[in-house]
Amino acid sequence: MNPAFIGLPGEGAAFGSSQLAQNDLPREIIWVRPYADVLDSEGLTRHLTSRGYGALLGEIDRAARISGAPFLNPDLTQDAARISWSHAFEVLTRMAALESALTVAKTELTESSDAQAFMRLKGERDALKRAIRTGTVWTASGSID
């Protein structure tokens, strides 16, 4: 992860009951921005690590490298990296929301309509996982909607 390029997520990113909201990383990043004179990569990493997010930052970095996340490219402009990072944040938030919705849907599998809704959610989650794994999530057609 290159925290120097962190921008706030797009308005479409919902924290809800996702795993991202449960660990409060997004709120911590948003909270620190107004209090930092300069929000550089090392400073943000130090701050987040001191607040207990070191392991999560490592997981995000590994996942970004595996999926070929373009914001890791050192040749990107800061604006392009911010846009790419925001897209990655939205993808991860969407994935966490789908996982949470699937957990709830599993407990409500009583009617055939519930089964259909569950299968639609599972299909959407699986498609997003494939797009992340193959790197197609980073292409122009790699929409998360």
Backbone torsions as a table, in degrees:
resi	resn	phi	psi	omega
1	MET	NA	141.9	177.3
2	ASN	-114.2	86.9	-175.6
3	PRO	-60.2	-16.8	178.7
4	ALA	-63.4	-23.3	-177.6
5	PHE	-100.5	11.3	-176.4
6	ILE	-69.2	128.3	172.4
7	GLY	-121.0	165.1	177.5
8	LEU	-67.2	147.5	178.8
9	PRO	-66.1	159.4	177.6
10	GLY	-62.2	161.8	-178.6
11	GLU	-60.2	-22.2	-179.9
12	GLY	-74.1	-10.7	-178.8
13	ALA	-78.0	118.2	-179.5
14	ALA	-105.2	133.1	-179.9
15	PHE	-80.7	-44.0	175.1
16	GLY	42.9	-137.1	-179.3
17	SER	-106.4	26.6	-178.1
18	SER	-69.5	165.7	176.3
19	GLN	-60.8	-33.8	178.9
20	LEU	-63.4	-39.5	179.3
21	ALA	-70.3	-35.6	-178.7
22	GLN	-64.5	-31.8	179.6
23	ASN	-96.6	-1.7	172.2
24	ASP	62.1	13.7	178.7
25	LEU	-57.7	-47.2	-179.7
26	PRO	-58.0	-42.7	-179.9
27	ARG	-65.8	-36.2	178.9
28	GLU	-64.6	-41.4	179.0
29	ILE	-65.5	-43.2	179.6
30	ILE	-65.8	-40.2	-179.2
31	TRP	-63.2	-41.8	-173.4
32	VAL	-74.2	-25.3	-175.1
33	ARG	-55.4	-49.0	-178.4
34	PRO	-69.6	-18.9	-175.8
35	TYR	-95.9	-7.5	-179.1
36	ALA	-97.9	127.7	176.0
37	ASP	-63.8	-45.0	177.9
38	VAL	-132.8	126.5	179.9
39	LEU	-103.1	80.7	179.6
40	ASP	-95.0	171.2	-175.7
41	SER	-58.6	-50.1	-176.7
42	GLU	-66.0	-42.9	-178.8
43	GLY	-63.2	-45.3	179.5
44	LEU	-66.6	-42.0	178.9
45	THR	-61.1	-44.5	178.2
46	ARG	-60.3	-45.5	-179.1
47	HIS	-61.7	-50.0	-178.1
48	LEU	-64.0	-38.8	178.3
49	THR	-64.3	-41.9	179.3
50	SER	-65.8	-22.6	179.0
51	ARG	-92.6	5.6	174.4
52	GLY	95.8	13.1	-177.1
53	TYR	-101.6	11.2	-177.3
54	GLY	-57.6	-47.8	-179.3
55	ALA	-63.9	-41.5	179.6
56	LEU	-65.2	-40.2	176.7
57	LEU	-60.0	-40.0	177.1
58	GLY	-63.4	-41.7	178.4
59	GLU	-63.9	-42.3	179.2
60	ILE	-63.8	-43.1	179.4
61	ASP	-61.7	-46.4	178.9
62	ARG	-60.7	-46.2	-179.3
63	ALA	-62.9	-40.1	179.3
64	ALA	-64.4	-42.3	179.4
65	ARG	-65.4	-42.4	-179.1
66	ILE	-63.7	-40.7	-176.1
67	SER	-84.6	-3.3	179.3
68	GLY	74.1	34.3	-177.9
69	ALA	-55.8	123.7	-176.6
70	PRO	-66.8	-21.5	-178.4
71	PHE	-68.6	-10.0	176.8
72	LEU	-82.2	-11.0	-179.2
73	ASN	-69.6	116.4	-177.4
74	PRO	-67.1	-14.3	-179.9
75	ASP	-85.0	-6.4	179.9
76	LEU	-71.4	147.5	172.5
77	THR	-69.8	161.4	179.8
78	GLN	-60.9	-41.1	179.1
79	ASP	-64.0	-43.9	179.5
80	ALA	-64.6	-39.5	178.6
81	ALA	-66.3	-39.2	177.3
82	ARG	-62.2	-44.7	179.5
83	ILE	-61.6	-45.8	179.7
84	SER	-63.8	-42.7	179.5
85	TRP	-64.7	-41.8	178.5
86	SER	-61.6	-39.6	176.9
87	HIS	-62.8	-44.0	179.0
88	ALA	-62.0	-41.9	179.0
89	PHE	-61.4	-44.1	178.5
90	GLU	-63.8	-39.5	178.3
91	VAL	-62.1	-47.3	-179.7
92	LEU	-65.0	-38.4	177.4
93	THR	-64.8	-42.5	178.0
94	ARG	-62.3	-43.3	179.4
95	MET	-61.2	-45.2	-180.0
96	ALA	-63.5	-39.7	178.4
97	ALA	-65.1	-40.5	177.2
98	LEU	-64.1	-43.0	178.1
99	GLU	-60.3	-43.9	179.0
100	SER	-64.0	-43.9	178.9
101	ALA	-63.5	-37.9	177.6
102	LEU	-65.4	-38.7	177.9
103	THR	-61.3	-45.3	178.3
104	VAL	-65.4	-44.2	-177.7
105	ALA	-62.5	-34.5	178.2
106	LYS	-59.9	-37.1	-178.8
107	THR	-75.6	-16.1	-176.8
108	GLU	-109.3	19.6	-179.8
109	LEU	-78.0	81.9	-179.7
110	THR	-120.6	-27.9	-178.5
111	GLU	-119.6	162.5	-180.0
112	SER	-63.3	-32.2	178.4
113	SER	-66.9	-34.3	176.1
114	ASP	-64.2	-39.6	179.6
115	ALA	-65.0	-39.0	178.6
116	GLN	-65.4	-43.3	178.8
117	ALA	-64.0	-41.1	178.2
118	PHE	-60.7	-44.8	-178.5
119	MET	-65.8	-36.7	176.5
120	ARG	-64.1	-45.5	178.0
121	LEU	-61.4	-44.2	-179.9
122	LYS	-62.9	-41.6	177.8
123	GLY	-62.5	-42.0	178.6
124	GLU	-65.5	-43.9	178.6
125	ARG	-62.3	-44.2	-179.3
126	ASP	-64.8	-38.7	178.2
127	ALA	-64.7	-40.4	178.7
128	LEU	-66.7	-40.2	176.8
129	LYS	-60.1	-43.0	178.8
130	ARG	-63.3	-42.9	-179.9
131	ALA	-62.8	-38.0	177.7
132	ILE	-68.2	-47.6	-176.8
133	ARG	-62.6	-39.2	-177.3
134	THR	-87.8	-13.3	-179.2
135	GLY	87.6	0.0	-179.4
136	THR	-71.4	-14.0	177.3
137	VAL	-63.1	-20.6	-178.0
138	TRP	-89.7	-6.3	-179.4
139	THR	-83.3	167.6	179.7
140	ALA	-59.8	-32.1	-179.6
141	SER	-88.0	2.7	-176.4
142	GLY	-84.3	49.7	-178.5
143	SER	-64.6	151.4	177.7
144	ILE	-102.9	2.3	-179.5
145	ASP	-83.0	NA	NA
